[in-house]
């Protein structure tokens, strides 16, 4: 009995420039860029490129992936007054773009001297143009006397796939580790979701749910209900602050966390979509501070999945049988909305300026947290454990109140932010003095100020139960 013949490598050409299976596959960013090498090799072969020509294409990919260039593929301009999400995503685009351009440069230099074989001879593909602008030197090389339709379409497809890769990775802090769903069209299946994501980013203050939705398309090639994160086969995607100090963690970016136990899809949703409707407790009505039975500890506890939707809580205990539960979605919302000082102001001995961010993209119309005019009376303090145990959400309309959370874990601080009514809440390092905005700021609840430890590297006392 003769063994089954080994399948021949699929012929490349037409719309096929790779050997991905028809059902799709999962690749990391570096693996996907490696998979695009046949396109670059086809360009080199068709145009007999030299090392000098390689420099032209290297300049092109850097210009395409950079921000603020004539050839940029992402016309995102940010400044000090830009929304936090735009600033975070712009920084991501710069960082990821530089790294991808570096990888691409290394690949091109290698292929110029160490050719990879292409099945079935010269590679010719049909690539639908996406309108990426070329540098004058690249346009001359690819479309001039030495170039032509074959070279141009090979390069167009490669360039567009790299741009799609950069954009697909924007939501993720650990973008090099994210498992990307790749189909027979490479990453072109993300185009519709990408267009919706970038349109919202460029024309308005993008919502956190929109970032999550795009991230879900990238990882699973599916959509779902609005939420603050999701579980997919092999892991979860949740906000980055769950692994970082609330004082310095990104507000809007997400982190992919591998989890072999995650097998069913689920969207994490907030328990109360409209926090205006939640009951409230005045900070002045909290009971006097009491000594907890022990140090406060916290962990994340996800709820059951029903119709592919779940909630989760942060469970905080004081070493006794007493435990409080704070909705994780509200805690993450509180973190996004909180005012925070700029890193340059962490040295309280040199500065007392405080910078605030306006979370208008996540809040109902008219709910724009602002610094209040000076309140009457001297600042007061409130007990963290009492605030965590309070019914509903804690707020004040009387005077500034500080809650001293120094010494508490990052997850306890996050739970506290979920218990405070998220209007004019400030998180600041202990010892940093705050100043007011100019007189005439809109009226509203006075600030609740959460004092935390200065930024340090530390772990969280949490796990998924």
C-alpha positions as CSV (number, residue, x, y, z in Angstrom):
1,X,0.0,0.0,0.0
2,X,1.5,3.3,-1.1
3,X,1.6,6.2,1.3
4,X,-0.7,9.2,0.5
5,X,1.2,11.7,-1.6
6,X,2.4,14.9,0.2
7,X,0.1,17.8,-0.9
8,X,2.0,20.2,-3.2
9,X,2.4,23.7,-2.1
10,X,-0.5,25.8,-3.4
11,X,0.3,27.8,-6.5
12,X,0.5,31.5,-5.6
13,X,-1.0,34.2,-7.8
14,X,-4.3,35.9,-8.4
15,X,-5.6,36.7,-5.0
16,X,-3.4,34.2,-3.3
17,X,0.0,35.3,-2.0
18,X,0.3,33.0,1.0
19,X,-0.3,29.4,2.1
20,X,-2.9,30.2,4.8
21,X,-5.6,27.4,5.1
22,X,-9.0,28.2,3.7
23,X,-10.6,28.2,7.2
24,X,-8.2,30.8,8.5
25,X,-5.5,30.6,11.1
26,X,-4.1,32.5,14.2
27,X,-0.8,34.4,14.0
28,X,1.0,36.9,16.1
29,X,2.2,40.2,14.6
30,X,5.7,39.0,13.8
31,X,4.4,35.7,12.3
32,X,1.9,37.6,10.1
33,X,4.6,40.0,8.8
34,X,6.8,36.9,8.1
35,X,3.9,35.5,6.1
36,X,3.9,38.5,3.8
37,X,7.4,37.8,2.6
38,X,6.3,36.3,-0.7
39,X,5.0,39.7,-1.7
40,X,8.3,41.4,-1.0
41,X,10.2,38.6,-2.8
42,X,7.9,39.0,-5.8
43,X,8.6,42.8,-5.9
44,X,12.4,42.1,-5.8
45,X,12.2,39.5,-8.5
46,X,9.9,41.5,-10.9
47,X,11.9,44.7,-10.5
48,X,15.4,43.3,-10.0
49,X,15.8,45.5,-7.0
50,X,19.2,46.4,-5.5
51,X,20.2,47.5,-2.0
52,X,19.9,51.1,-3.1
53,X,16.3,50.4,-4.2
54,X,15.7,48.8,-0.8
55,X,16.4,52.1,0.9
56,X,13.6,53.7,-1.1
57,X,11.1,51.1,0.1
58,X,12.4,51.4,3.6
59,X,11.7,55.1,3.6
60,X,8.3,54.5,2.2
61,X,7.1,52.1,4.9
62,X,8.4,54.4,7.7
63,X,6.6,57.3,6.1
64,X,3.4,55.3,5.7
65,X,3.3,54.1,9.3
66,X,4.4,57.4,10.9
67,X,2.0,60.1,12.0
68,X,2.2,63.6,10.6
69,X,3.9,62.7,7.3
70,X,2.7,63.5,3.8
71,X,2.3,59.7,3.2
72,X,0.8,58.8,6.6
73,X,-2.0,56.2,6.5
74,X,-3.5,57.5,9.7
75,X,-4.3,61.2,9.8
76,X,-4.5,61.4,13.5
77,X,-3.2,64.6,15.1
78,X,-3.2,65.0,18.9
79,X,-2.2,67.7,21.3
80,X,-2.4,68.4,25.1
81,X,-6.1,69.1,24.8
82,X,-6.9,66.0,22.8
83,X,-9.1,63.3,24.4
84,X,-7.3,60.7,26.5
85,X,-8.3,57.8,24.1
86,X,-6.9,59.7,21.1
87,X,-3.6,60.4,22.9
88,X,-3.2,56.8,23.9
89,X,-4.0,55.4,20.5
90,X,-1.7,57.9,18.8
91,X,1.2,56.8,21.0
92,X,0.3,53.2,20.2
93,X,0.4,54.0,16.5
94,X,3.8,55.7,16.8
95,X,5.3,52.8,18.8
96,X,3.9,50.0,16.8
97,X,4.6,51.7,13.5
98,X,8.3,52.2,14.3
99,X,8.6,48.5,15.3
100,X,6.8,47.1,12.3
101,X,8.9,49.4,10.0
102,X,12.0,48.1,11.6
103,X,10.9,44.5,11.1
104,X,10.0,45.2,7.5
105,X,13.4,46.8,6.9
106,X,15.2,43.8,8.3
107,X,13.1,41.4,6.1
108,X,13.7,43.4,2.9
109,X,17.4,43.6,3.5
110,X,17.5,39.8,4.0
111,X,15.4,39.0,1.0
112,X,17.7,41.1,-1.3
113,X,20.5,38.7,-0.6
114,X,18.8,35.5,0.6
115,X,15.9,34.8,-1.8
116,X,13.0,32.6,-0.7
117,X,11.6,30.3,-3.3
118,X,8.1,31.0,-4.6
119,X,5.8,28.1,-5.7
120,X,4.9,28.0,-9.4
121,X,7.4,30.6,-10.5
122,X,6.9,34.4,-10.6
123,X,4.3,35.9,-8.3
124,X,1.5,38.0,-9.9
125,X,-1.4,39.1,-7.7
126,X,-4.5,41.3,-8.1
127,X,-4.6,43.9,-5.3
128,X,-7.4,46.4,-5.0
129,X,-6.0,49.8,-4.3
130,X,-6.6,51.4,-1.0
131,X,-5.1,54.8,-1.9
132,X,-1.9,54.8,0.1
133,X,0.3,57.7,-0.9
134,X,3.8,56.9,-2.1
135,X,6.9,59.0,-1.7
136,X,8.1,60.4,-5.0
137,X,11.1,58.0,-5.0
138,X,8.9,55.0,-4.4
139,X,6.4,56.1,-7.0
140,X,9.2,56.3,-9.6
141,X,10.7,53.0,-8.6
142,X,7.3,51.1,-8.6
143,X,5.5,52.8,-11.4
144,X,8.3,54.4,-13.5
145,X,10.4,52.9,-16.2
146,X,11.5,50.0,-14.0
147,X,8.2,49.3,-12.4
148,X,4.8,48.4,-13.7
149,X,1.5,46.8,-12.9
150,X,2.9,43.6,-11.4
151,X,5.4,45.3,-9.1
152,X,2.9,48.0,-8.1
153,X,0.1,45.6,-7.2
154,X,2.5,43.4,-5.2
155,X,3.7,46.4,-3.3
156,X,0.2,47.8,-2.8
157,X,-1.0,44.5,-1.3
158,X,2.0,44.2,1.0
159,X,1.8,47.9,2.1
160,X,-1.9,47.6,2.8
161,X,-1.6,44.4,4.8
162,X,1.1,46.0,7.0
163,X,-1.1,49.0,7.6
164,X,-4.0,46.7,8.5
165,X,-1.7,44.9,10.9
166,X,-0.6,48.2,12.6
167,X,-4.2,49.3,13.0
168,X,-5.4,45.9,14.3
169,X,-2.8,46.1,17.1
170,X,-3.7,49.6,18.3
171,X,-6.1,48.6,21.1
172,X,-3.5,46.3,22.8
173,X,-0.8,47.1,25.3
174,X,0.9,43.8,24.7
175,X,0.4,43.9,20.9
176,X,3.2,41.6,20.0
177,X,1.4,38.7,21.8
178,X,-2.1,39.2,20.5
179,X,-3.4,36.2,18.5
180,X,-4.7,37.7,15.2
181,X,-7.3,35.9,13.2
182,X,-6.0,35.6,9.7
183,X,-8.2,34.5,6.7
184,X,-7.4,33.7,3.1
185,X,-7.5,37.5,2.5
186,X,-4.9,38.1,5.1
187,X,-6.2,40.9,7.3
188,X,-8.5,42.4,4.7
189,X,-11.5,40.9,6.6
190,X,-10.9,43.6,9.3
191,X,-11.4,46.5,6.9
192,X,-15.1,47.2,7.7
193,X,-14.5,47.1,11.4
194,X,-11.3,49.1,11.0
195,X,-13.1,51.8,9.0
196,X,-15.8,52.1,11.7
197,X,-13.1,52.3,14.4
198,X,-11.0,54.9,12.7
199,X,-13.9,57.0,11.6
200,X,-15.1,57.3,15.2
201,X,-11.5,58.0,16.3
202,X,-11.0,60.8,13.8
203,X,-14.3,62.5,13.9
204,X,-15.4,62.3,17.6
205,X,-14.2,61.2,21.0
206,X,-14.1,57.5,20.6
207,X,-16.1,55.4,23.0
208,X,-14.4,52.6,25.0
209,X,-17.0,50.1,23.8
210,X,-15.9,50.9,20.2
211,X,-12.3,50.1,21.0
212,X,-13.4,46.8,22.6
213,X,-15.6,45.9,19.6
214,X,-12.7,46.5,17.1
215,X,-10.4,44.4,19.3
216,X,-13.0,41.6,19.2
217,X,-13.0,41.7,15.4
218,X,-9.2,41.5,15.4
219,X,-9.1,38.5,17.7
220,X,-12.2,36.6,16.8
221,X,-13.5,38.0,13.5
222,X,-16.9,38.4,15.1
223,X,-18.9,41.2,16.7
224,X,-21.0,41.3,19.9
225,X,-22.8,43.4,22.4
226,X,-21.3,46.6,23.8
227,X,-19.0,45.8,26.7
228,X,-15.7,46.6,28.5
229,X,-14.0,43.4,27.5
230,X,-14.5,39.9,26.2
231,X,-13.4,36.3,26.6
232,X,-12.5,34.2,23.6
233,X,-11.0,30.8,23.1
234,X,-7.7,30.7,24.9
235,X,-7.8,34.0,26.7
236,X,-9.5,37.3,27.7
237,X,-9.2,40.9,26.6
238,X,-9.8,43.4,29.4
239,X,-8.6,46.9,30.2
240,X,-4.9,47.3,30.9
241,X,-5.4,48.8,34.4
242,X,-6.1,45.3,35.8
243,X,-2.4,44.7,35.6
244,X,-1.1,48.2,36.3
245,X,-1.4,50.9,39.0
246,X,-4.5,53.0,38.5
247,X,-2.5,56.2,38.8
248,X,-0.5,55.5,35.7
249,X,-2.3,52.8,33.7
250,X,-3.8,53.6,30.3
251,X,-7.5,54.5,30.5
252,X,-8.7,53.0,27.2
253,X,-6.1,50.4,26.1
254,X,-6.7,46.7,26.5
255,X,-4.5,43.7,27.3
256,X,-4.7,40.2,26.0
257,X,-4.3,37.7,28.8
258,X,-3.9,34.0,27.8
259,X,-6.1,31.7,29.7
260,X,-6.4,28.0,28.7
261,X,-9.5,27.7,30.7
262,X,-11.3,30.2,28.6
263,X,-13.3,28.2,26.0
264,X,-16.6,30.0,25.6
265,X,-17.1,33.4,24.1
266,X,-18.5,36.1,26.5
267,X,-18.8,39.8,26.6
268,X,-18.1,41.6,29.9
269,X,-20.8,44.2,30.6
270,X,-21.5,46.7,33.3
271,X,-24.1,45.8,35.9
272,X,-25.7,49.2,35.7
273,X,-25.5,50.9,32.3
274,X,-26.8,54.2,33.6
275,X,-24.9,55.1,36.8
276,X,-27.1,58.2,37.2
277,X,-29.9,55.8,38.2
278,X,-27.8,54.1,40.9
279,X,-28.6,55.1,44.6
280,X,-26.1,57.4,46.2
281,X,-24.7,58.0,49.7
282,X,-23.4,61.3,50.8
283,X,-19.8,61.1,52.0
284,X,-20.9,63.2,55.0
285,X,-23.2,60.4,56.0
286,X,-20.6,57.7,56.1
287,X,-20.0,56.2,59.5
288,X,-16.9,57.1,61.4
289,X,-13.7,55.3,60.5
290,X,-13.4,51.9,62.1
291,X,-10.4,49.6,62.2
292,X,-10.8,46.7,59.7
293,X,-10.2,43.2,61.1
294,X,-7.2,43.0,58.9
295,X,-5.6,44.4,55.7
296,X,-7.9,44.9,52.8
297,X,-7.5,42.3,50.1
298,X,-9.3,42.1,46.7
299,X,-9.8,39.7,43.9
300,X,-11.8,39.6,40.6
301,X,-14.7,37.3,40.5
302,X,-16.5,36.8,37.2
303,X,-20.2,35.9,37.2
304,X,-21.8,33.1,35.1
305,X,-22.2,33.5,31.4
306,X,-25.7,33.8,30.1
307,X,-26.3,34.3,26.4
308,X,-22.6,35.0,25.9
309,X,-22.8,38.0,28.4
310,X,-21.4,38.2,31.9
311,X,-20.7,40.6,34.7
312,X,-17.8,40.5,37.2
313,X,-17.1,42.1,40.6
314,X,-14.2,43.0,42.7
315,X,-14.6,41.3,46.0
316,X,-12.9,43.2,48.9
317,X,-12.5,41.7,52.3
318,X,-10.9,42.9,55.6
319,X,-9.7,39.5,56.8
320,X,-13.0,38.7,58.5
321,X,-16.2,37.2,57.0
322,X,-17.1,40.7,55.8
323,X,-16.9,41.2,52.1
324,X,-18.1,43.9,49.7
325,X,-18.6,43.5,46.0
326,X,-18.1,46.3,43.5
327,X,-19.1,45.9,39.9
328,X,-15.9,45.6,37.8
329,X,-17.4,47.5,34.9
330,X,-18.2,50.5,37.1
331,X,-14.7,50.4,38.7
332,X,-13.2,50.5,35.2
333,X,-15.5,53.4,34.2
334,X,-14.5,55.2,37.4
335,X,-10.8,54.8,36.4
336,X,-11.4,56.1,32.9
337,X,-13.3,59.2,34.2
338,X,-10.9,60.1,37.1
339,X,-8.7,63.2,36.9
340,X,-5.0,62.4,37.3
341,X,-2.0,64.6,37.6
342,X,0.5,64.6,34.8
343,X,3.6,62.5,35.5
344,X,5.8,65.6,35.7
345,X,3.8,66.7,38.8
346,X,4.5,63.6,40.8
347,X,7.2,65.4,42.7
348,X,5.1,67.4,45.1
349,X,8.1,69.5,46.2
350,X,8.4,71.1,42.7
351,X,4.8,71.3,41.5
352,X,1.3,71.2,42.6
353,X,-0.5,71.5,39.3
354,X,-3.2,69.0,38.5
355,X,-4.4,68.0,35.0
356,X,-7.9,66.8,34.4
357,X,-9.3,64.7,31.6
358,X,-12.8,64.9,30.3
359,X,-14.5,61.6,29.7
360,X,-17.2,62.9,27.4
361,X,-17.1,59.9,25.1
362,X,-18.3,57.5,27.8
363,X,-20.8,59.7,29.6
364,X,-24.4,60.8,28.9
365,X,-24.9,64.1,27.3
366,X,-24.2,67.0,29.7
367,X,-22.2,64.8,32.2
368,X,-18.8,66.5,31.8
369,X,-16.7,66.2,35.0
370,X,-15.1,69.5,35.8
371,X,-13.2,71.0,38.7
372,X,-15.7,72.8,41.0
373,X,-15.3,76.3,42.3
374,X,-13.8,76.3,45.8
375,X,-16.2,74.8,48.3
376,X,-17.1,76.2,51.6
377,X,-15.4,74.9,54.7
378,X,-12.1,73.1,55.2
379,X,-11.3,69.9,53.3
380,X,-12.5,66.7,55.0
381,X,-11.5,63.1,55.0
382,X,-13.5,59.9,54.7
383,X,-12.7,56.3,55.5
384,X,-11.9,53.9,52.6
385,X,-13.5,50.9,54.2
386,X,-16.6,52.8,55.1
387,X,-16.9,54.1,51.5
388,X,-16.5,50.6,50.1
389,X,-19.3,49.3,52.4
390,X,-21.6,52.2,51.6
391,X,-24.9,51.5,49.7
392,X,-24.9,52.8,46.2
393,X,-22.3,55.3,45.0
394,X,-20.6,57.8,47.3
395,X,-20.6,61.5,46.4
396,X,-20.7,65.0,48.0
397,X,-22.0,68.4,47.2
398,X,-20.6,70.1,50.3
399,X,-16.8,70.2,50.3
400,X,-13.6,68.5,49.0
401,X,-13.1,65.1,50.7
402,X,-9.9,63.0,50.6
403,X,-10.0,59.2,50.9
404,X,-6.5,57.9,51.9
405,X,-5.9,54.7,50.0
406,X,-2.1,54.7,50.5
407,X,-0.9,51.2,51.4
408,X,-3.8,49.6,49.6
409,X,-3.4,47.3,46.6
410,X,-4.1,48.5,43.1
411,X,-7.2,46.4,42.9
412,X,-8.6,47.8,46.2
413,X,-8.0,51.3,44.8
414,X,-9.8,50.3,41.6
415,X,-12.7,49.0,43.7
416,X,-12.9,52.3,45.5
417,X,-13.1,54.2,42.2
418,X,-16.0,52.0,41.3
419,X,-17.8,53.0,44.5
420,X,-17.4,56.8,44.0
421,X,-19.8,58.7,41.8
422,X,-17.6,59.4,38.8
423,X,-17.9,63.2,38.6
424,X,-14.9,65.3,39.7
425,X,-13.0,62.3,41.3
426,X,-9.3,62.8,41.4
427,X,-6.5,60.2,41.9
428,X,-3.2,61.6,43.1
429,X,0.0,60.5,44.7
430,X,0.2,61.0,48.5
431,X,1.7,64.4,49.3
432,X,0.8,66.0,46.0
433,X,-1.1,69.2,46.6
434,X,-3.9,70.1,44.2
435,X,-4.8,73.4,42.7
436,X,-8.1,74.6,41.3
437,X,-8.9,75.5,37.8
438,X,-9.6,79.1,37.0
439,X,-12.6,80.7,38.7
440,X,-15.9,80.3,36.9
441,X,-15.7,76.6,36.4
442,X,-19.1,74.9,36.0
443,X,-20.9,74.0,39.2
444,X,-21.2,70.4,40.3
445,X,-20.3,68.0,43.1
446,X,-17.1,68.8,44.9
447,X,-14.0,66.7,44.3
448,X,-13.5,63.4,46.0
449,X,-9.8,62.9,46.1
450,X,-8.2,59.4,46.3
451,X,-4.7,59.6,47.7
452,X,-2.6,56.6,46.6
453,X,1.0,55.5,46.8
454,X,3.4,57.0,44.2
455,X,3.8,54.8,41.1
456,X,5.7,51.6,41.9
457,X,5.8,48.2,40.3
458,X,3.6,45.8,42.2
459,X,1.4,42.9,41.8
460,X,-2.4,42.6,42.3
461,X,-4.0,40.4,44.9
462,X,-6.6,39.1,42.5
463,X,-7.5,36.1,40.4
464,X,-10.4,34.8,38.4
465,X,-12.4,32.5,40.6
